[in-house]
Amino acid sequence: MMCSTFIMIMRTIRYHWHIRLLVVLLAFGSTSISLGAEPSEYILSNGMKVLFVEAPKAPVATVQVWYKVGSRNEVMGRAGLSHMLEHMMFKGTARYPKGSFSRIVRKNGGIDNAFTGQDFTAYFENVAADRVGLALELEADRMQGLILDHSEFQTERDVVKEERRLRSEDDPQGALVEALFAHAFLSHPYHWPVIGWFADLDAMSLEDLQRHYDTFYSPNNATLVVVGDIKAETLLPTIKRLFEPIPRGPSPKQTLPPEPAQRGERRFLLKREAQVPFVMMGFRVPNYSNEDSYALEILESILSHGKSSRLYQSLVYDQKNSLAVGAEYSVLQTDPGLFYFYSLVNPSAKVEGVEEAIEREIVRLQNEPPSEQELQRAKNQVEATRIFEQDSNFRHAMLMGQAESVGAGWRRIDQFVERIRAVTTKDIQRVAKQYLTQDNRTVGILIPSPSPPPDSIPTAAHEGKS
């Protein structure tokens, strides 16, 4: 099952790692794809929002259901609940028993999957245009008819724990990512990983899952997006027939207290078995709701987009102290997140030198704004990406679903290029001074440690089992 997503570095930073490409393509400035045809919006009588984009360039379509629930909607001691429920959503209903959902989709020539992030959980089917009705029927059925079975839960929990082992416990860079967010966010739920901690997975119960499902999996907490070779007026009656009988659910609390201001640098070391050191440096920054987000998006492009970017040119080409380097910023988040830097350190270089080199690039921007030519190149990169991605039904739907789920709304997407074009060199310098400060910084360093001798390796391979 494809799970959680939205700012992992390389294949490990943020959400579920095997959809890293989708996450990068969804970030506003990194994707900002043109939607082409104007979307159509409908609100069903039970509160579910439906978005259509008619794109008849090929006889295919994507059907996506986005629920406004992710790891930010969990509580301490039950981290990973949203992701676990995503897995259980494939375990069947009375009408479509275990295994039949994906089998039916594949039998009809389609593919299906799901992913969980900090702010949402989404399910999708990519199918031939004449099979859209089937995908809608399947999704409507499990929106209210999911059967949560204790034995299936026990089995799937082991699957998720093994997934965590592979993606974090056995991946030192993934472990550093988790630690960075845990240190940068002390009270906000962005503190814990989407996949959860082992202790929380062990403590999780079937009753927890049922309560989470009953609270968040309702039509008024969901957005249905259909993009492709469809006619909205023809498809809407089918959607009403399938989804409107599902009763409106509770209105979950979505607003959380903001993370308290950071008042000093936070720093930690993580010692793990690894080949080379890894450095991360995160700064708390605003999300889409703040106008500074557009300047931050351009700042990210100037620093890290492509081999001509400042970080790559300086740390990889000139100083040769990094094997890979970059920066990441995700505009489309429900709450303010992180703008962070990373470097995979060259074995011949010193970690301290890499950290100082990143700091010099930050100070350089703070003291001197980028040139007009550099600014325009960054804007061109963002707009070019928008054009290159405009042919993808799937990414059209992904961008709209994410924008709706985090509270931005799909209409904000059309304003993006206009606001990006309005960013000035002074704006870039200003946000660098305002947010990329030492007191707002969290630094994490992965220190490679030697492998344990074979005799010291425990024979019990699975944690949490007696």
Secondary structure, 3 states (H helix, E strand, C coil): CCCCCCCCCCCCCCCCHHHHHHHHHHCCCCCCCCCCCCCEEEECCCCCEEEEEECCCCCEEEEEEEECCCHHHCCCCCCCHHHHHHHHCCCCECCCCCCHHHHHHHHCCCEEEEEECCCCEEEEEEEEHHHHHHHHHHHHHHHHCECCCHHHHHHHHHHHHHHHHHHHHCCHHHHHHHHHHHHHCCCCHHHCCCCCCHHHHHHCCHHHHHHHHHHHCCHHHEEEEEEECCCHHHHHHHHHHHHCCCCCCCCCCCCCCCCCCCCCCEEEEEEEECCCCEEEEEEEECCCCCCHHHHHHHHHHHHHCCCCCHHHHHHHHHCCCEEEEEEEECCCCCCCEEEEEEEEECCCCCHHHHHHHHHHHHHHHHHCCCCHHHHHHHHHHHHHHHHHCCCCHHHHHHHHHHHHHHCCCHHHHHHHHHHHHCCCHHHHHHHHHHHCCHHHEEEEEEEEECCCCHHHCCCCCCCCCC
